[in-house]
Amino acid sequence: MFTMLILSILIKTAQAVFPEPRVDNPFVGTTSYLNPDYVGQVKKQATQTAGSLGEEMAQVTTYPTAVWMDRIGAITGTSADGTKIAMSLREHLDTALAQKLPGKPITFLMVVYNLPNRDCHALASNGEIPHGGIERYKTEYIGPMAEIFSDPKYADIRIVAVIEPDSLPNLVTNLSTPACAKAKSSGEYVEGVQYALNKLHQISNVYTYVDLGHSGWLGWDSSFGPTVTLIADTIKGTQAGVNTVDGFVSNTSGSTPVVEPFVKEFTGSPIRSADFYDWNPYVDEVSYMSAMYDAFVAEGLPSRIGMLVDTSRNGWGGPNRPTVASTSTEVNTFVDESRIDRRPHRGGWCNQIGMGIGERPVVEPYEHFDAFVWIKPPGESDGVSEADIVDPDDPAKGFDGMCDPNATNRDNPQYSTNAMAGAPHAGRWFAEQFRVLVENAYPPLSPGQL
Ligand code: BGC
């Protein structure tokens, strides 16, 4: 008995003093953090919704979603005027420790999202730090977060950090937008990403994944190569070089499917020649990220890197989902009748009509994929649908025409934006969208008591 006691004290001490060494895939053999702020929001709507739909909504509380550190105030959980509005980063991590099962690691998925001049090609998620504010980013944002992550009390939490969605991809395709041209010429995005990677990689229980947009954005041959070059060079410029990152992530907050099951077999014109693909060879995230894996390994990154895909909103279920491939022999008709992605145009990104919750979070779904994860919490808006509404907690958030249900797609005016009406600011709860996401979930969510 006494020996057992001594042994267990010794094991506990060893665990505290020697945190586990960095692992290849942080998602293997873990449980995952459930964010009580998010769960609370979902529960509230589920309780107010009668019948089986309410039960399906309640199922969503069982899946992990990312915590977005989208402002300096998110670290302390306070609004611009200092009022406490959400859990602080320490409260999240303390709760993760409380949720952790003995002897089993827990993953804490979070998003680093606060670069100066953020969201340079759009207005919906403009950030609080203007162009030129790289020192603030380093000292008031990354520095304090890294300090918290380094607290030995959190050494048993595997912190998975998604690094700055959309930032480097915007430097590949959107340089004709003046804000993106500035982000490029000043070097602030690259410097910020490198700083974040340097700081976070030093902490052995923090795992970093760099954003790669999605197949419908960067899949074209003319963008794919430059994306790989820019991002590989950025990584090589960090202190630990190619060893800095644990992998890459695609489709953050997106709705591009992991797999398009019915569009691949077609004789006649190539699939990529259809208007919907516009010569982009990648129709889905699995083919795109598999090719990205090969490209980054060819650039000298270690073969242990793994890919993540955000599957929180790319399910495309519901009544409009095709169940078989079209029999049409005309490529456009074939693609339009076969594709599960029901957007009029693949560039639509704001509160897309018809999208549903996608694959549930899963570990190693395909070779070289570390996990499918839910990064965008289903039910949180992508951007406000009307002008002249200010978010008091985050006044930098703007109105982007791509979120206007009555406008046309900015870059492709022959298509509609496909945005839902009645949307609040980015990150705010959008009850109607949550309802549709649950109804259109694929695989469907099944009603039942929890
Ligand atoms: C918003 C963030 C929010 C995140 C998750 C982003 O589009 O800008 O404020 O936390 O989405 O909903």
Boltz pocket constraint, residues with backbone or C-beta under 6 A from the ligand:
constraints:
  - pocket:
      binder: B
      contacts: [[A, 68], [A, 70], [A, 124], [A, 125], [A, 253], [A, 375], [A, 376], [A, 377], [A, 380], [A, 381], [A, 382], [A, 426], [A, 427], [A, 428]]
      max_distance: 6.0
